[in-house]
Amino acid sequence: MKRLNDRTVVVTGGASGIGAATSRRLASEGAAVIILDHDADRAATVVGELQSGGTTASFLQVDLSNRDAIREVGAQVRSQAPVLHGLVNNAGIIRATPLEQLDDANWDSQIAINLTAPAWIVRELLPSLQAGPGSIVNISSEGAFRPRPLNAAYDASKGGVLGLTGSLAAELAPHGIRVNSIAPGWIASEMHFGTGPDADARKAALLSQEYPLTLMNRLGRPDEIAAVIAFLISDDASYITGSCLHVDGGQGLG
Ligand SMILES: NC(=O)c1ccc[n+]([C@@H]2O[C@H](COP(=O)([O-])OP(=O)(O)OC[C@H]3O[C@@H](n4cnc5c(N)ncnc54)[C@H](O)[C@@H]3O)[C@@H](O)[C@H]2O)c1
């Protein structure tokens, strides 16, 4: 009997990076997975892979910066999955920019995708999450704890995720819904190697480089975040809510 058998979990941003690793990990533990993403090609690849392995997996395309689109996809998910056991609010973007060049569109998109969308998705999926009851995992960042230059919008959005997590944990506890966040350190994901000319070389370089800001002197891998997400979704975390788990190789002490 696998830990997540007969569970259905929604993963936003499941088409790449941490979200794809999470979708694979949840599936390997027995869960059915519904991916919400705007990248149809990459999502189709992940869903195809999961289905080939025998997992019930599907993909709904949505631009999470668009509130009307969130309402529409919410209705689709509620109809497809009237009972949900988990939601991973993982989709996110980072657009490092000096403050003088930080325009409205840049600020608004980072806040909309990283902070507003997780709140709106929870609101839309609440009936299904209550029926589960579901466990919610929001992806914050070490940037919320150790903000850096050029990342005002990103770090503010990820700090907001911590407040959102605590507030929702308090509000939804009477429904049996646990709400936690994870603060990953620097993880070698498509966010950092996907857009360059030679993604594979960049990925290999990232994974081999030393990272002395961490006690472990290396970057993390998406599957190392996925493992902790699966734990928080599962009943093994039944007495954890309102928490933030730091998955950062000891960055706070490095
Ligand atoms: N990689 C890191 O170092 C790191 C560190 C801390 C936190 N995080 C957080 O982890 C999460 C996942 O990041 P990742 O590294 O896997 O990045 P990634 O770029 O590999 O994946 C992000 C996913 O979100 C999706 N997405 C982006 N904008 C969207 C939109 N408007 N609508 C729908 N989907 C959208 C993308 O298509 C992609 O599948 C993010 O919230 C990120 O902020 C990442």
The ligand as an ORCA input file, in Angstrom:
! r2SCAN-3c Opt
* xyz 0 1
  N      14.556     27.080     -8.278
  C      14.843     27.732     -7.166
  O      16.003     28.010     -6.868
  C      13.722     28.143     -6.243
  C      14.087     28.609     -4.950
  C      13.079     28.991     -4.085
  C      11.757     28.932     -4.486
  N      11.444     28.500     -5.741
  C      10.041     28.462     -6.111
  O       9.695     27.151     -6.505
  C       8.603     27.217     -7.428
  C       8.924     26.393     -8.661
  O      10.063     26.977     -9.277
  P      11.002     26.178    -10.290
  O      12.386     26.457     -9.882
  O      10.541     24.795    -10.439
  O      10.724     27.042    -11.623
  P      10.345     26.594    -13.113
  O      10.483     27.832    -13.921
  O      11.139     25.402    -13.499
  O       8.827     26.169    -12.994
  C       7.788     27.100    -12.802
  C       6.517     26.543    -13.387
  O       5.474     27.529    -13.211
  C       4.792     27.658    -14.454
  N       4.245     29.004    -14.578
  C       4.945     30.168    -14.596
  N       4.109     31.190    -14.822
  C       2.860     30.679    -14.947
  C       1.590     31.248    -15.201
  N       1.410     32.561    -15.414
  N       0.511     30.425    -15.256
  C       0.666     29.081    -15.078
  N       1.853     28.498    -14.860
  C       2.943     29.290    -14.788
  C       5.851     27.397    -15.516
  O       5.293     27.068    -16.783
  C       6.625     26.250    -14.890
  O       6.051     25.007    -15.201
  C       8.382     28.704     -7.714
  O       7.320     29.186     -6.920
  C       9.689     29.330     -7.297
  O       9.534     30.685     -6.955
  C      12.404     28.096     -6.634
*
